[in-house]
């Protein structure tokens, strides 16, 4: 995957992990826009897919969209 570097200004009093937080926010935005899959977004964020799904749910974003037929098929299986 080709990569680009981006400069982000973080306030000096920021107490989190800026690199992790920016990568996660970017990956969530790409996923929310429908530009990447949940798996690729997790890879971009640099976190396990389970952690990424947890972060999506924490923000009220559905990690998977199922239609009525897909739900019925899953329940039959």
FENGICOR-V137759 format. One record per residue. N is the residue number from 1. BURIAL is 1 if it has 9 or more other C-alpha atoms within 8 Angstrom, else 0. D_FIRST is the distance of its C-alpha to the first C-alpha in Angstrom with 2 decimals. Layout:
# FENGICOR-V137759
n = {N & N}
burial = {BURIAL & BURIAL}
d_first = {D_FIRST & D_FIRST}
This chain:
# FENGICOR-V137759
n = {1 & 2 & 3 & 4 & 5 & 6 & 7 & 8 & 9 & 10 & 11 & 12 & 13 & 14 & 15 & 16 & 17 & 18 & 19 & 20 & 21 & 22 & 23 & 24 & 25 & 26 & 27 & 28 & 29 & 30 & 31 & 32 & 33 & 34 & 35 & 36 & 37 & 38 & 39 & 40 & 41 & 42 & 43 & 44 & 45 & 46 & 47 & 48 & 49 & 50 & 51 & 52 & 53 & 54 & 55 & 56 & 57 & 58 & 59 & 60 & 61 & 62 & 63 & 64 & 65 & 66 & 67 & 68 & 69 & 70 & 71 & 72 & 73 & 74 & 75 & 76 & 77}
burial = {0 & 0 & 0 & 0 & 0 & 0 & 0 & 0 & 0 & 0 & 0 & 0 & 0 & 0 & 0 & 0 & 0 & 0 & 0 & 1 & 1 & 0 & 1 & 1 & 1 & 1 & 1 & 1 & 0 & 1 & 1 & 0 & 0 & 0 & 0 & 1 & 0 & 1 & 0 & 0 & 1 & 1 & 1 & 1 & 1 & 1 & 1 & 0 & 1 & 0 & 0 & 1 & 1 & 0 & 0 & 1 & 1 & 0 & 0 & 0 & 0 & 0 & 0 & 0 & 0 & 0 & 0 & 0 & 0 & 0 & 1 & 0 & 0 & 0 & 0 & 0 & 0}
d_first = {0.00 & 3.78 & 6.34 & 10.00 & 13.06 & 15.79 & 19.35 & 21.25 & 24.95 & 26.22 & 30.00 & 31.55 & 33.19 & 30.02 & 30.37 & 27.12 & 23.81 & 22.22 & 18.67 & 18.74 & 20.60 & 18.42 & 15.19 & 17.37 & 18.95 & 15.81 & 14.49 & 18.07 & 18.35 & 15.35 & 16.87 & 20.34 & 19.58 & 18.40 & 14.97 & 13.19 & 14.87 & 16.48 & 14.38 & 10.97 & 12.92 & 14.26 & 11.00 & 10.13 & 13.78 & 13.69 & 16.76 & 18.13 & 18.33 & 22.10 & 21.91 & 19.67 & 22.18 & 24.97 & 23.64 & 23.44 & 26.98 & 28.20 & 27.30 & 28.91 & 25.82 & 26.06 & 23.08 & 24.23 & 26.39 & 28.97 & 31.53 & 35.12 & 34.87 & 31.80 & 33.70 & 36.79 & 34.93 & 33.41 & 36.90 & 38.45 & 36.11}
